[in-house]
Amino acid sequence: MGLKIIELNKFAIEVNGIMGYDAERNAQIINEKIIRKELRKILEKEDNFIIEGHWGEIVPKEFVDIVIVIRTNPLILRERLKEKGYKEEKIKENIQAELLDYCLIKAIEAFGEDKVFEVDNTNKEINVIVEEIIKIIKERKGNKPGEIDWIGTLGEKVKELL
C-alpha cells in the first residue's frame, strides 16, 4: 500500500520518550508528552502512515483516519504469552485487558466509535489478517466495536483465565 509504518515502542526509544522501567509490570514507562510532540512533527510534514502500538491513543486525533484494534481469544492469548516467557502476573493483566476490551475502549475514547474497527486474529494465518486489514483501510468496512465479545463467547471458561 506504500504506507510508512511507525512502531510506537521503537519510536519512543528514538525520540527519548522512555522515562523509565516498571519492573513489577515488566513495562517501559513512556513520556506521552514527548512522544505526542514528536509524532506531531512527523505527521504535519507527511501523511499516509500506519502507526502500530498498544498505546495508540496518544496519537494526535486530527491525524487519525482509521483505527484497527487487533483482538485475540484470551485462551489463545494466554498460550502465546506463556510461549514468549511472560510472567504469570503479566499474562493475567493482558488477558484481563483483552476480556474487558481495554484497548478497544481506549481507541473509542480517543478517536470516536466511527473510526474504530476490530480484527480477530485468533487461529488465522498472517496473510488472512493482512487482507482483512487492507480491506478495512480501503473500504472503511469491517467489524465495528462490540462485535467481538470474549466474555459472551467464552462463558464459563472465563473463570479459568482469572
N, C-alpha and C positions, 0 to 999 in steps of 0.2 A: 504493500500500500504506500510505500515511500514515506512512512511516518518515522520521525525520530522518537527514540524512547529515552525517558528519564526514569531511572530506578531510584526511588526516593532514599533508600538506605545508602546507596553509593553516593548520591548527590549530597546527602547530609554530611558525609565524610569530606567530600571535595570542597564544600563551602564552609568548613569548620563549624558545622551545625550540631556537633555532638558535644553535650555538656558533661557527660559522664556515663557511668555504667551502674545499673541496678543489679547487683549480684543476686539478690533474693528473687527477682523476677526474670533473671537471665536476659536482660534487655538494655539497649542503649537508651540514654536519656537525651532527647533532642531539644534543640532550641528552635521552637516553631517560628519565632520572630525572624531569626536569621534565614532560615530555610525559605520562608514565605517571601522575604525580601529578595533573595537571590533567584527564586523561581520567577518572580515578577519581572526581574531584569531580562531574563531569557524569553519569557512568554510575550513581553511587549515588543521584542525585536522580530520574533518569528512565530508562526503558528503551526498547526498540524503536528502536535505531539501526542504520544501516549505516555501517560505518567502512571507508573506502577508502584504500588506500595500499600501497606496496611493503614497508613495514616494519610490517605489522600485528601481528607477533609481540610488539610492545611493549604491546599492549592487555592489561590485566589479565585473566588466564584466566577468572576467575569470572564475567566479564561476556560471555563469548563463547559463543554458542549454535551458530553455524554459520560455517564459513569457505569461501569460494569463491575459488579461485585461477584467474585468467583466463590462459589459455595461448595462444600464437601460434606457428605453424610458424616456426622460425628463418629460413627462406629469405624468408618474407614479412616477418618482424620486421626483418630486415636492410634491406629496401627501405623500410619505414616510417620507420626511424630515419635512413636516408640523406635521405629527403624532409624530415625535420624538421631536418636540418642537423647531426646528431650527428657528432662526430669519430670517425675510424676506430677508435681505441682504445676509446672508449665503446661503439661498436657491437659490437665483439668481446666486451667484458665482458658486455653484455646478452645476446648470443647464447649465450655460454658458460653463463651463468646459466640460460637457458631450456633448453638442451640437457641440463644436469645437474640439472634440476628444483630449482634453488636455493630459489625462493620456496615451492614445494610442500613441500620438506623442512623449511624453517623453520616453516611453518604446522603440520605434523605434530608437530614437536618441541615447539612451544609449546602446542598445543591438543588433540593426540591425533588419530589417524587417523579415528576415528569421526565427528568433526565436520567433516572436510575433504572438499571436492568440487572437481572440476576442470571448467572450461568452456573448450572450444577455440573461440576467436573467429575463426579463420582463414577468410577468404572468406565470412563471414556478415554479413548486414545487422544493424544495431544492434537492430532490433525483435525479431529472432530470438534474439539473445543475451540481451536483457532477458527475453523469455518463458522462456527456459531457466533463467535465474537465479531468476525468480519461482517457477517450478515447483519448483526445488530448495528454496527457502525454505519454501514451503507444504507440500511432500510429504516433504521430507528424503530425497529420492532423486535420484540422478544419477551422473555419472562419479566413481568413487572414485579415490583416489590410485593412480597406476601405470597407469591405463587409457590415458593419453596418453604415448607413448614416441617422442620425436623421433628419438633415435639409431636405434632399430629401424625407424622409418618412413622415415627419410631415407637410411639405409645409407651408400653411398659418397659421397653428396652432403655429408655432414658434413665431409669433408676440405676442401671449398671454403669452408666457413664459418669455418674456423680459420686 
